[in-house]
Amino acid sequence: MAHTNKIKALLSDLGRSTKRGVKKCPSCGTYNGTRTVVCKNCDLLLKPNNKRVSPSEVCSLLTSSSSRIFSYIMSENIDFNERGFVHFPGAKNKEINKLDTGICLVHSCGRSFDSNVLKCHESVLNTSIQSEPCKHVRSCFDCNTIGVSLKIDQQVLESFRVPQTVKQEVWSNFIDKKKPYLQRVSENIFVVRCKITTQNPLGYLHCIIGKYNRCFCCTTTLVTVDQMDQIPDLNTYFCCHYIACLSAIASSRYMVQDFEKNLNPFVSISTLSATIVQLDNLQSNKIFL
């Protein structure tokens, strides 16, 4: 009893509790510390990266497999031709070093491994590739950047002015057990999980969204955000992967502000803002119930 009274006396002059030192995630409503960069619940990026982005962008992807996959895309050239992925089989739970053999699947690389669906999973590689890794493989050795998993809110997705079949495909892909479906690897570059094909042997592809727009699946040329209005039918020009990225952006209050021009052709910003406020209120009610 004396111990309890001692504790009460010690805490008696602390004043009423406040939310100082914590902040609410705009996406899921979870409270995080003010210095938190990524939400502990939904992995949303809470702090923008104001540092200059390097022309050579390498990022380790979040995967559910036993391999490590890195996204590589050279943003120095406007056409983004030097892009792709680097695959380290069986290296999931360890640091990548110079002794590891990476399979380069970067477009325009003279050392790129055969992108045949079956050959990309072979364990025996060419000796020259093992002894002399290309610059794309070497860039992964010192990579400390990890992709940020993005969520899609179904109510936000339903507000998009796209065919219902596209919405259904996006949602079914998002709720698939193979997580994550979407990742943000840099300021305007996203990685989407897709079907394994000869062009995408690892089951991932890149989407560029921002001043320039392109999904390396459905489009053959870059489209500036100002050229969007000149495209007769955006629904047939962009595929479900591009719409998936936009719906993830629209599900985050923080990202909506940065990509408002990209969202305008597909969804009403005023309707979207009202939806986000409604979702925030629902989340707040859940927290205090």
C-alpha positions as CSV (number, residue, x, y, z in Angstrom):
1,M,0.0,0.0,0.0
2,A,2.8,2.3,0.9
3,H,4.4,1.6,-2.4
4,T,1.2,2.5,-4.3
5,N,0.9,5.8,-2.4
6,K,4.5,6.6,-3.2
7,I,3.9,6.1,-6.9
8,K,0.8,8.3,-6.8
9,A,2.7,11.0,-5.0
10,L,5.5,10.8,-7.6
11,L,3.0,11.3,-10.6
12,S,0.7,13.7,-8.9
13,D,2.2,16.9,-10.5
14,L,2.5,15.6,-14.1
15,G,-0.7,17.2,-15.2
16,R,-3.3,15.8,-17.6
17,S,-2.2,13.5,-20.4
18,T,-1.7,14.9,-23.9
19,K,-0.8,13.6,-27.3
20,R,2.5,15.5,-27.4
21,G,5.2,13.4,-28.9
22,V,2.9,11.3,-31.1
23,K,1.2,11.8,-34.4
24,K,-1.7,10.1,-36.1
25,C,-1.1,8.3,-39.4
26,P,-3.3,9.9,-42.1
27,S,-4.0,6.6,-43.7
28,C,-4.9,4.1,-40.9
29,G,-5.2,6.4,-37.8
30,T,-2.5,4.6,-35.8
31,Y,-0.5,6.8,-33.4
32,N,3.3,6.9,-34.0
33,G,6.1,8.9,-32.5
34,T,6.8,12.3,-34.0
35,R,10.2,11.1,-35.4
36,T,8.7,8.0,-37.0
37,V,9.4,7.9,-40.7
38,V,7.1,4.9,-41.6
39,C,3.8,4.0,-39.9
40,K,4.2,0.9,-37.7
41,N,0.8,-0.4,-38.8
42,C,0.4,0.2,-42.5
43,D,4.0,1.1,-43.6
44,L,2.9,4.5,-45.0
45,L,5.7,7.0,-45.5
46,L,5.1,9.7,-42.9
47,K,8.0,12.0,-43.7
48,P,8.8,13.2,-47.2
49,N,12.4,12.6,-48.3
50,N,13.7,16.1,-49.1
51,K,17.2,14.8,-50.0
52,R,18.2,15.0,-53.7
53,V,17.4,11.7,-55.4
54,S,20.4,10.1,-57.0
55,P,20.3,9.6,-60.8
56,S,20.9,5.9,-60.1
57,E,18.0,4.7,-58.0
58,V,18.4,1.3,-56.4
59,C,15.9,-0.1,-53.8
60,S,15.5,-3.4,-52.1
61,L,11.9,-4.7,-52.5
62,L,9.8,-6.3,-49.9
63,T,9.0,-9.8,-51.0
64,S,7.5,-13.0,-49.6
65,S,9.9,-15.3,-51.3
66,S,13.3,-16.6,-50.2
67,S,15.1,-14.3,-52.7
68,R,16.2,-10.7,-52.6
69,I,15.0,-8.5,-55.4
70,F,16.3,-5.0,-56.1
71,S,14.6,-2.4,-58.2
72,Y,17.0,-0.5,-60.5
73,I,16.0,2.5,-62.6
74,M,18.2,5.3,-64.0
75,S,16.1,8.5,-63.8
76,E,18.9,10.6,-65.4
77,N,17.5,9.9,-68.9
78,I,14.0,10.9,-69.6
79,D,13.1,7.7,-71.4
80,F,13.9,5.5,-68.4
81,N,15.3,2.8,-70.7
82,E,17.9,1.7,-68.2
83,R,15.5,0.0,-65.8
84,G,14.7,-3.4,-64.4
85,F,15.5,-5.7,-61.5
86,V,18.4,-7.5,-60.0
87,H,17.7,-10.9,-58.5
88,F,19.7,-12.6,-55.7
89,P,18.3,-16.2,-55.3
90,G,18.2,-17.5,-51.7
91,A,19.5,-14.4,-50.1
92,K,16.4,-13.3,-48.2
93,N,17.8,-13.2,-44.7
94,K,21.3,-11.9,-45.2
95,E,23.2,-8.9,-46.4
96,I,24.2,-8.9,-50.0
97,N,28.0,-8.9,-50.6
98,K,30.5,-9.3,-53.4
99,L,30.4,-13.1,-53.0
100,D,26.7,-13.3,-53.9
101,T,25.7,-13.9,-57.5
102,G,23.1,-11.5,-58.8
103,I,21.0,-12.1,-61.9
104,C,20.7,-8.8,-63.8
105,L,17.4,-8.2,-65.5
106,V,18.0,-4.6,-66.3
107,H,16.9,-3.5,-69.8
108,S,19.8,-2.2,-72.0
109,C,22.4,-4.0,-69.9
110,G,24.9,-5.9,-72.1
111,R,25.4,-8.4,-69.3
112,S,21.7,-8.9,-68.7
113,F,20.7,-12.5,-68.0
114,D,18.4,-14.4,-70.4
115,S,14.9,-13.2,-69.4
116,N,13.3,-16.5,-70.4
117,V,10.8,-17.4,-67.6
118,L,12.5,-20.7,-66.9
119,K,16.1,-19.7,-67.4
120,C,15.9,-16.8,-64.9
121,H,15.4,-19.3,-62.1
122,E,18.4,-21.5,-63.0
123,S,21.0,-21.9,-60.3
124,V,23.9,-22.4,-62.5
125,L,25.0,-19.2,-64.2
126,N,27.6,-18.2,-66.7
127,T,31.1,-18.1,-65.1
128,S,31.8,-14.6,-66.5
129,I,28.6,-13.3,-64.8
130,Q,29.8,-14.7,-61.5
131,S,33.3,-13.3,-61.6
132,E,32.5,-9.9,-63.1
133,P,29.2,-8.6,-62.0
134,C,27.8,-5.6,-64.0
135,K,27.3,-2.2,-62.5
136,H,23.6,-2.9,-61.8
137,V,24.5,-5.9,-59.6
138,R,27.4,-4.0,-57.9
139,S,25.0,-1.1,-57.0
140,C,23.0,-3.5,-54.8
141,F,25.9,-4.3,-52.5
142,D,25.7,-1.0,-50.7
143,C,21.9,-0.4,-51.0
144,N,20.2,0.6,-47.7
145,T,16.9,1.7,-49.2
146,I,13.8,-0.4,-48.8
147,G,10.6,-0.1,-50.7
148,V,7.5,1.3,-48.9
149,S,4.5,-0.9,-49.0
150,L,1.3,0.9,-50.0
151,K,-2.3,0.2,-49.2
152,I,-5.5,0.7,-51.3
153,D,-8.8,1.6,-49.7
154,Q,-11.7,0.0,-51.4
155,Q,-14.0,3.0,-50.9
156,V,-11.4,5.2,-52.5
157,L,-10.9,2.8,-55.4
158,E,-14.7,2.8,-56.1
159,S,-14.7,6.5,-56.5
160,F,-12.4,6.3,-59.6
161,R,-14.0,7.0,-63.0
162,V,-12.7,3.7,-64.6
163,P,-14.5,0.6,-65.7
164,Q,-15.7,-1.7,-63.0
165,T,-13.7,-4.6,-64.4
166,V,-10.5,-2.6,-63.8
167,K,-11.5,-1.8,-60.2
168,Q,-12.2,-5.5,-59.6
169,E,-8.9,-6.6,-61.0
170,V,-7.0,-4.0,-58.9
171,W,-8.8,-5.0,-55.7
172,S,-8.4,-8.8,-56.3
173,N,-4.7,-8.3,-56.9
174,F,-4.3,-6.1,-53.8
175,I,-6.0,-8.6,-51.4
176,D,-4.0,-11.5,-52.8
177,K,-1.9,-13.3,-50.2
178,K,1.3,-12.5,-52.1
179,K,2.1,-9.2,-50.3
180,P,2.9,-6.5,-50.9
181,Y,1.1,-5.7,-54.2
182,L,2.4,-2.1,-54.5
183,Q,5.7,-0.5,-53.3
184,R,7.0,3.0,-53.6
185,V,10.7,2.9,-54.4
186,S,11.4,6.6,-54.9
187,E,9.6,10.0,-55.2
188,N,7.7,9.2,-58.4
189,I,8.6,5.5,-59.1
190,F,6.4,2.6,-58.1
191,V,6.8,-1.2,-58.4
192,V,3.7,-3.3,-59.0
193,R,3.5,-7.1,-58.7
194,C,2.3,-8.6,-62.0
195,K,2.0,-11.9,-63.9
196,I,5.2,-13.6,-64.7
197,T,6.0,-13.2,-68.4
198,T,9.1,-13.2,-70.6
199,Q,9.2,-9.4,-70.3
200,N,8.6,-9.5,-66.5
201,P,10.3,-12.8,-65.4
202,L,10.2,-11.9,-61.7
203,G,6.6,-10.8,-61.7
204,Y,7.3,-7.1,-61.1
205,L,7.1,-4.0,-63.2
206,H,7.8,-0.3,-62.9
207,C,5.3,2.6,-63.0
208,I,6.3,6.2,-63.4
209,I,3.8,8.8,-62.0
210,G,4.4,12.5,-61.7
211,K,5.5,15.1,-64.3
212,Y,6.1,12.1,-66.7
213,N,3.8,9.1,-66.7
214,R,4.3,5.6,-68.0
215,C,3.5,2.1,-67.0
216,F,6.1,-0.3,-68.4
217,C,3.3,-2.8,-69.3
218,C,0.6,-1.0,-71.2
219,T,2.2,2.2,-72.6
220,T,5.0,2.6,-75.1
221,T,5.8,6.3,-74.6
222,L,6.0,8.8,-71.7
223,V,3.1,11.1,-71.2
224,T,3.5,14.4,-69.4
225,V,0.8,15.3,-66.9
226,D,-0.2,18.2,-69.1
227,Q,-0.8,15.8,-72.1
228,M,-3.4,13.7,-70.1
229,D,-6.3,15.8,-71.5
230,Q,-5.2,15.1,-75.1
231,I,-5.6,11.3,-74.7
232,P,-9.1,10.3,-76.1
233,D,-9.7,7.4,-73.7
234,L,-7.4,7.2,-70.6
235,N,-9.2,4.0,-69.5
236,T,-7.8,2.1,-72.5
237,Y,-4.4,3.9,-72.6
238,F,-3.5,3.0,-69.0
239,C,-3.8,-0.5,-67.5
240,C,-4.8,-1.8,-64.1
241,H,-1.3,-1.5,-62.7
242,Y,-1.2,2.3,-63.3
243,I,-4.7,2.6,-61.8
244,A,-3.6,0.6,-58.8
245,C,-0.7,3.0,-58.2
246,L,-3.1,6.0,-58.5
247,S,-5.6,4.4,-56.1
248,A,-2.8,3.8,-53.6
249,I,-1.8,7.5,-53.9
250,A,-5.5,8.5,-53.5
251,S,-5.8,6.4,-50.3
252,S,-3.1,8.5,-48.6
253,R,-3.8,12.1,-47.6
254,Y,-0.1,12.9,-47.8
255,M,0.4,11.7,-51.4
256,V,-2.9,13.2,-52.7
257,Q,-1.4,16.6,-52.4
258,D,1.7,15.7,-54.4
259,F,-0.1,13.9,-57.2
260,E,-3.3,16.0,-57.6
261,K,-2.7,16.7,-61.3
262,N,-2.3,13.0,-62.0
263,L,-5.4,12.1,-60.1
264,N,-7.7,14.8,-61.6
265,P,-8.5,12.9,-64.9
266,F,-9.6,9.8,-63.0
267,V,-11.3,11.0,-59.8
268,S,-12.9,14.1,-58.3
269,I,-10.5,15.6,-55.8
270,S,-13.3,17.1,-53.8
271,T,-15.1,13.7,-53.6
272,L,-11.8,12.1,-52.7
273,S,-11.1,14.5,-49.9
274,A,-14.6,14.0,-48.4
275,T,-14.1,10.2,-48.6
276,I,-10.7,10.4,-46.8
277,V,-12.2,12.6,-44.1
278,Q,-15.0,10.1,-43.7
279,L,-12.6,7.2,-43.4
280,D,-10.5,9.2,-40.9
281,N,-13.6,9.7,-38.7
282,L,-14.4,6.0,-38.9
283,Q,-10.9,5.1,-37.9
284,S,-10.9,7.6,-35.0
285,N,-14.2,6.1,-33.7
286,K,-12.6,2.6,-33.8
287,I,-9.6,3.8,-31.8
288,F,-11.8,5.3,-29.0
289,L,-14.3,2.4,-28.8
